Amino acid sequence: MNIRNAAASDAAELARIYRYYVEETAISFELEAPSPEEMERRRNEYSQHYPYIVAEDGGHLAGYAYAHPFSARAAYRRSAEVTIYLDKDMTGRGYGRALYGELERRLSEAGITNLYAIVMYPGEGSVEFHEKMGYRIVGRLTDCGEKFGRLWSVVYMEKIL
């Protein structure tokens, strides 16, 4: 496994990985899958100031993780929201742990101390994954998202580096 910075040439694979979560799950609250061009726009925007990394194995992207501002307000500059998506066929193989470990290392080196993840609840293993990575639930928003004809809740999870 190789973990590296995401590149513009990864846009189609990032979009492919993310499309599954948008179209088939409530893990993402987006209702339409972004195009590769939109994924590249997002990668370019976030990677200006935060890590945006991919795990590849044998030339295939297994997943990606990135951080972005938790809030635009300057007082939150030591905080970041983190996100991870794995190829649906590559889960349970250690890619998520490796990606988050590298993401956290880079964020810590950049002076980020507070990490936040917004996770669908209850949610297909995402809460459990974050708990194994040292996050804890610090808040819940009840029935705040509507997708697939039903309401979904989210939890805010926090990790202090």
N, C-alpha and C positions, 0 to 999 in steps of 0.2 A: 504494500500500500504506500502510495505517495500522497502527501498533503502539500498543496501548493496554493498560491494566490489564484483566484479565478481570473480568467482572461476573457477578452471579448470573443474569442473563438469558442468559448464554452456556452454561449448564449442558447443555442438550440438544445443542448443537453440539459441545461438548467431549466428551460421551459418544459422539456419532456418530463423530467422528474417531478416538477411542481404541478404539471397538468393533472396527474393522477389525484393529487390531494385536493385540487380545486373541483374536479369533475366527479370524483367518486367518494369523497369523505367530507365530513364537517370539520376536519382538522384545520383547514383554511376557510375563512369566512368570505373569501372572494367567490363570486358567482360565475365569472368567466375567466378562463385560463388566459394569462397574458401571452402575447406573442414573444418569439425570441428577441425581437427588437426592443420590446418593453422590458424584458428581463435584462437585456444589456444596459438599457438606460438606468435601471435600478442598481445593477452591479456597479456601474460607473459612478453613480451618485454616492452610494454608500461607501465604496472603497476609497473615496477621496480622504476619508478621515478614520475609517474603521476597517478591521479585517473582513475580507470576504474570501473564503477559502473553499477548496474542493478536495475530496478524497478520490483518487483514481487508483484503479487496480487493473493492470493489463491493458491500459489505454482506454478503459471504460470509466465514466464517472459513477462512483458509488453513492455520492451525496455531496451536499454543500451546507455550509454554515456561515452566518454573517452576523454582524452587529450594526446597529444604527442608533441614533440618539433616542434616549428614553423620553426626552422632552426638549423642545427648542429653547427653553429658558436656560440661561447661562449657569445658574446655580446647580443645575443637574449635570454639569460637565464630567463628573466622576462616575456617572451612571450610564448604562447602555441597555438597550433591549437586544436580546439574542434570539436567533432563529436557526432552526436546522431542518433539513429535508433530506431523506435518503431515498434512493431508488427503491421502489416498493418490493423488489426482489432481492434487495441487499441488506435487509434489516436483520438484526440478531447476530451480526458477524463482527461487531466491535468497531464499525466505521463511525457510528454516532459518538461513542466514547472518545475515540481518537480525534474526531473533528472538534468536539467541544473542548477537549483537553488542550488542543493547539489554539483554539479561539481564545480560551481563558488565559493561556500563557501570554499571547500577544496583547490582549486587553490589559492584563496586569502590568506588562512592560510599558504600556502607554498611559498608565496612571488611572485606569478605570478600576474602581473597587466594588461597585454595586451592579449586579447583573439581574435583569428581569426578563422573564418569559411569560407570555400570555398563552395559556394552554386551554384548549377545549376540554370541558368537564361534564360528565366523566368522559375520558377520551382515549380509547384505543391504544393504551400503553404509554402515551406521552407524559402523563403525570408521573407514572412509575419510573420512566426513564429519567426525568428531571430529578426526582427524589434520589435515585441512585447516583446522580451526578452532584448531589449536595444541595439541591434547591429545596426550599420549603414553601408551602402555600401560605401566602400572607393576605389573600383577599379573594372574594368570589363575586362575580357579577352574574346574577340569575336571569336566565332566559333572555339574554341580550342580543343574540343573533338568530336570524331565521334563515334556514336553508333546508332544502328537500322537504318543505311543507311542515317543518316542526321547529320548535324553539330550542336553542342550545345555550348553555352556560359556559363561562370561562373562569379560570382561576389565574390570579397573578402569583407567580412563583419568583422567589428571590434567592440569590446566592451572594454572599459577601466574600470577596477574594482576600 
